[in-house]
Amino acid sequence: MFIKIIFTIIFLMIMVGVGIYSRKQANSVDGFVLGGRSVGGWLTAFAFGTSYFSAVVFVGYAGQFGWKYGLSSAWIGIGNAVIGSLLAWLLLGRRTKLMTQHIESRTMPDFFGTRFHDQRLRVVASIIAFVFLIPYTAGVYSGISRLFELGFDIPYEYCVVIMSILTAVYVIIGGYKATAMNDFIQGIIMLFGIVAVIIAVLNAQGGLTTAVDKLAALPADGATEPGSGMFATLFGPDPMGLLGVVVLTSLGTMGLPQMVGKFYSITDEAAIKRGTVISTIFAFIVAGGCYFLGGFGRLYDPVIGANGKIAFDSIVPAMLVTLPDVLIALVVLLVLSASMSTLASLVLTSSSTMTLDLIYRDKKSLPGEVEEGSIDDVVAEKIERRKVVVMRVLIMFFIAISLLIALNPPTFIAQLMGISWGALAGAFLAPFMLGLYWRGVTRASVWACFIWGVGLTVINMLAGNPINPINCGAIAMVGGFPIVFIVSLVTKKLPESTVSRIFKCYE
């Protein structure tokens, strides 16, 4: 216990110290939200990866899908690396950086309002982002707290409160630059931690070959005879269900405000190239390792909840409880690192969206247009500082709401994430990606996709989830592309002069 406490205290002191160190760069809106658009490739790559993978993955998804699909769940990690990281950087990195800087966009809702010349889109997108980032944040709280219960024997309620306070401190003090620097430190811990934990768990089972043989000898669900081998096969017992999870967790990153926002702040195109490689390798190790580890969950006795069903969120903690104290301390730091980085990204995204796109919604002009009613520099600086103060207040507000949900979570971590990612990426992914590439995307098609993504997710939830939230989220994301394309073909186009000014950044 002494080792675990010392490790954790040192870790938390470093996080707060980085926040204090970065505070001077967090006095303006661009500095607080985007790090002055001067964050390098290494920091951005680690910020992207650590925001991507949190306790939701390590505890919730690795446990639930490792139990359900066995070793084939490793495909989820591979999909996260190839689609969620490599493809995301290749498709979005350069174009997002250039266009958002050209139109002076600071948030994803701001992009929709300026790119499609409709500030109502900006308002609605900011509301969607604020509402549906909350369940994801609650899921992250829940995941880290399960591990704290395991490592320190501290009640769940105390864990989530402590976690929320510490995250708020360094984000409020240092803004995005502090978050990115801490993400780098946390990412290093995640890389070493996941490798060490996998080695320890496999050694406890007699090595890789023995562990795989034990898994192959287990009966399939509902069967009584051992030796089905389904949980040690290439595609597992349910390939289509596995595909839905791959789509949701991989494609979704390209439509999430907190992920896409990383490309706004990167310094230049050379940094984007470096970041692409670093982020992909990071995802292969962390995500691939998490799901590979979770695939051995059936070799441990499951925890049965009060409802008589398997408590999926307790599977990974049950695997780790027999590890040496030093490794448990490393696991706690691993999940703490993953979760605090994700929480920091979520609360910063939500507060900046509410402040810049709802409370202080500026009248924006496109490059080349004449601005009306400009204000002097002194007044502008005062307004900028006021916006930063409001964002800091909203960070506390957002954390408080998420904390209330986390203290009484409505469902498993995986379902919380499915609802959040399904609505957000279902609404934003297609119009954002196509809006970077295709001049013909119309306002009406963006509205249609917003209604599609949020409507499908909410209706499915209110109906008692007749479609699994994971599969529903995947359907919402993929379905957005034909909706935007078809509606754009039959609705009124934006003026060619407007579109030309926007796309001039690629010339």
Secondary structure, DSSP 8 states (H G I E B T S, - for coil): -HHHHHHHHHHHHHHHHHHHHTGGGGSSHHHHHHGGG-B-HHHHHHHHHHHH-SHIIIIIIHHHHHHHHGGGGHHHHHHIIIIIIIIHIIIIIHHHHHHHHHTT--SHHHHHHHHTT-HHHHHHHHHHHHHHHHHHHHHHHHHHHHHHHHHH---HHHHHHHHHHHHHHHHHHHHHHHHHHHHHHHHHHHHHHHHHHHHHHHHHTTSHHHHHHHHHTS--TT--SS---GGGSSS-S-HHHHHHHHHHHHHGGGG-HHHHHHHHHB--HHHHHHHHHHHHHHHHHHHHHHHHHHTTGGGS---B-TTSSB-GGGHHHHHHTTS-HHHHHHHHHHHHHHHHHHHHHHHHHHHHHHIIIIIT------TTS---S---HHHHHHHHHHHHHHHHHHHHHHHHHHHHHHHS--S-HHHHHHHHHHHHHHHHHHHHHHHHH-TT--HHHHHHHHHHHHHHHHHHHHTT-SS-HHHHHHHHHHHHHHHHHHHHHHS----HHHHHHHHGGG-
